[in-house]
């Protein structure tokens, strides 16, 4: 359900920032498990160019990053509004440490992630969670065929899940709410609270 305001007095066990494909799926999973969750979305229920403008950023190298207007969408559903629906599995190399990217490590391995492909595929409306094919024929010119891409049957997946997000009594959805700071513990190892800007002013949750 959409909440009118956030109370600083309430202690939330789970808080999700953003309602893009990942945030949306997480919220729906907590709902399925019977848990209450607070979900913060910087945009509203419909696309607003004024809100989107707040996500402008200076792109240092346009060869390495697409324009912000097509990579960020501040609205319920996030970038699923601009996403094409292409779904691919991770490669093993994606989970390997890389010297040229500082602190780029995962707290888990690929084998721990694979069992969740099925549920991810269901939320992304892309069919099976099988991304490899047993293609036996030898191809010419060094070509190989060892994986497949899947495409969502409805690219704007928010349209499939929006009613459930809004109508659930366990999902507390705060729209037009932007996280402006993460407040860390004294040792810097965990987030103790977040400072947010809402239509009703600033607060800490």
C-alpha positions as CSV (number, residue, x, y, z in Angstrom):
1,X,0.0,0.0,0.0
2,X,1.1,3.6,-0.6
3,X,1.9,5.4,2.7
4,X,1.3,9.1,3.1
5,X,4.2,9.7,5.4
6,X,7.0,7.8,7.2
7,X,7.2,7.8,11.0
8,X,10.7,8.2,12.5
9,X,9.4,6.3,15.5
10,X,8.7,3.1,13.6
11,X,11.5,0.5,13.4
12,X,11.5,-1.3,10.0
13,X,13.1,-4.7,9.8
14,X,13.5,-4.5,6.1
15,X,13.8,-1.4,3.9
16,X,14.3,-1.5,0.1
17,X,15.5,1.5,-1.8
18,X,14.1,1.7,-5.3
19,X,11.4,-0.1,-7.2
20,X,13.3,-1.1,-10.3
21,X,13.3,-4.8,-11.3
22,X,15.5,-5.9,-8.4
23,X,13.8,-3.8,-5.7
24,X,10.4,-4.8,-7.0
25,X,11.2,-8.5,-6.9
26,X,12.6,-8.2,-3.4
27,X,9.5,-6.5,-2.1
28,X,7.2,-9.1,-3.7
29,X,9.3,-11.9,-2.2
30,X,9.0,-10.4,1.3
31,X,5.3,-10.1,0.7
32,X,5.1,-13.7,-0.4
33,X,6.9,-14.8,2.7
34,X,4.5,-12.8,4.9
35,X,7.0,-10.2,6.0
36,X,6.4,-6.4,6.1
37,X,8.8,-4.2,4.2
38,X,9.2,-0.5,3.7
39,X,10.0,0.5,0.1
40,X,11.4,3.9,-0.8
41,X,10.9,5.2,-4.4
42,X,12.4,8.6,-5.5
43,X,9.7,9.0,-8.2
44,X,5.9,8.9,-8.2
45,X,3.4,6.6,-9.7
46,X,3.8,8.1,-13.2
47,X,6.8,9.3,-15.2
48,X,7.5,13.0,-14.5
49,X,10.2,14.7,-16.6
50,X,10.9,17.1,-13.7
51,X,11.7,14.3,-11.3
52,X,13.8,12.6,-13.9
53,X,15.9,15.7,-14.4
54,X,17.1,15.3,-10.8
55,X,19.1,12.3,-11.9
56,X,21.3,14.2,-14.3
57,X,25.0,13.6,-14.0
58,X,28.2,14.5,-15.9
59,X,29.3,11.6,-18.0
60,X,33.1,11.6,-18.0
61,X,33.4,9.1,-20.9
62,X,30.4,8.7,-23.1
63,X,32.0,5.5,-24.6
64,X,31.6,3.8,-21.2
65,X,28.2,5.0,-20.0
66,X,25.0,5.7,-21.7
67,X,23.1,9.0,-21.2
68,X,21.4,9.3,-17.8
69,X,18.0,9.9,-19.4
70,X,18.0,6.3,-20.7
71,X,19.8,4.6,-17.7
72,X,17.8,6.1,-14.8
73,X,14.1,6.5,-14.4
74,X,12.7,7.9,-11.2
75,X,9.2,6.4,-11.1
76,X,7.4,3.4,-9.6
77,X,9.0,0.5,-11.6
78,X,12.4,2.3,-12.1
79,X,14.3,1.5,-15.2
80,X,11.9,-1.2,-16.1
81,X,10.1,1.6,-18.0
82,X,13.1,2.0,-20.3
83,X,14.5,-1.5,-20.2
84,X,14.3,-3.6,-23.4
85,X,13.6,-6.9,-21.6
86,X,16.9,-8.7,-22.4
87,X,17.8,-11.3,-19.8
88,X,21.2,-13.1,-19.6
89,X,22.9,-15.2,-16.9
90,X,26.1,-14.2,-15.2
91,X,29.4,-15.6,-16.5
92,X,31.8,-17.2,-14.0
93,X,34.3,-14.5,-14.7
94,X,31.8,-11.9,-13.4
95,X,32.4,-13.3,-9.9
96,X,36.2,-13.2,-10.1
97,X,38.3,-10.5,-8.3
98,X,39.8,-8.0,-10.7
99,X,42.9,-6.0,-9.8
100,X,41.8,-3.0,-11.9
101,X,38.5,-2.6,-10.0
102,X,39.2,-1.8,-6.3
103,X,37.0,-3.6,-3.7
104,X,35.0,-5.4,-6.5
105,X,34.2,-8.6,-4.7
106,X,31.0,-10.5,-4.1
107,X,30.0,-11.8,-0.6
108,X,28.9,-15.0,-2.4
109,X,29.8,-17.2,-5.3
110,X,28.1,-18.0,-8.6
111,X,27.0,-21.4,-7.4
112,X,25.1,-19.7,-4.6
113,X,23.4,-17.4,-7.0
114,X,22.3,-20.0,-9.6
115,X,19.4,-21.5,-7.6
116,X,17.7,-18.1,-7.7
117,X,17.7,-17.8,-11.5
118,X,14.3,-19.6,-11.6
119,X,12.6,-17.0,-9.4
120,X,14.3,-14.1,-11.1
121,X,13.1,-15.5,-14.5
122,X,9.6,-15.6,-13.2
123,X,9.6,-12.0,-12.0
124,X,11.3,-10.9,-15.3
125,X,8.7,-12.7,-17.3
126,X,11.4,-14.4,-19.5
127,X,10.4,-18.0,-19.3
128,X,12.8,-20.7,-18.3
129,X,15.9,-20.2,-16.1
130,X,18.0,-22.4,-18.5
131,X,20.5,-20.2,-20.3
132,X,22.7,-22.9,-21.9
133,X,21.9,-25.0,-24.9
134,X,23.2,-28.5,-25.9
135,X,24.2,-27.5,-29.5
136,X,26.3,-30.3,-30.9
137,X,26.9,-29.2,-34.4
138,X,30.4,-27.7,-35.0
139,X,30.3,-24.1,-36.3
140,X,32.8,-22.6,-38.7
141,X,35.2,-19.7,-38.2
142,X,35.7,-20.3,-34.5
143,X,32.1,-19.5,-33.7
144,X,30.5,-21.2,-30.6
145,X,27.0,-21.4,-29.3
146,X,27.0,-22.2,-25.6
147,X,24.4,-19.8,-24.1
148,X,21.1,-18.2,-25.0
149,X,19.5,-14.9,-24.2
150,X,15.9,-14.7,-23.0
151,X,13.6,-11.7,-23.4
152,X,10.8,-10.7,-21.2
153,X,7.4,-11.1,-22.8
154,X,6.5,-7.6,-21.4
155,X,9.5,-5.3,-21.2
156,X,7.9,-2.9,-18.7
157,X,7.6,-5.6,-15.9
158,X,6.2,-3.0,-13.5
159,X,2.9,-3.2,-15.5
160,X,2.7,-6.9,-14.5
161,X,3.5,-6.4,-10.8
162,X,2.2,-2.9,-10.0
163,X,-1.2,-3.8,-8.6
164,X,0.3,-6.3,-6.2
165,X,2.9,-3.8,-5.1
166,X,0.3,-1.2,-4.4
167,X,-2.5,-3.4,-2.9
168,X,-0.3,-5.5,-0.6
169,X,-0.9,-4.7,3.1
170,X,2.6,-5.8,3.9
171,X,4.5,-3.6,1.3
172,X,4.6,0.0,2.6
173,X,5.4,2.1,-0.4
174,X,6.7,5.6,0.1
175,X,6.7,7.5,-3.2
176,X,8.7,10.7,-4.0
177,X,11.1,9.7,-1.2
178,X,14.8,10.1,-1.9
179,X,17.6,8.7,0.2
180,X,20.1,11.6,0.7
181,X,22.5,10.0,3.2
182,X,23.5,6.6,4.7
183,X,24.4,7.0,8.4
184,X,27.1,4.4,9.3
185,X,28.0,2.9,12.6
186,X,31.1,4.2,14.3
187,X,33.2,1.5,12.8
188,X,31.8,2.1,9.4
189,X,30.8,-1.5,8.9
190,X,27.0,-1.2,8.8
191,X,24.2,1.2,8.0
192,X,22.4,2.3,11.2
193,X,19.9,4.6,9.5
194,X,19.1,6.6,6.4
195,X,18.3,10.2,5.9
196,X,15.5,10.7,3.4
197,X,13.8,13.6,1.8
198,X,10.0,13.2,1.5
199,X,7.2,15.5,0.3
200,X,6.6,16.2,4.0
201,X,10.2,17.2,4.8
202,X,13.4,15.4,5.9
203,X,13.4,12.5,8.3
204,X,15.7,9.7,9.4
205,X,14.6,6.1,9.3
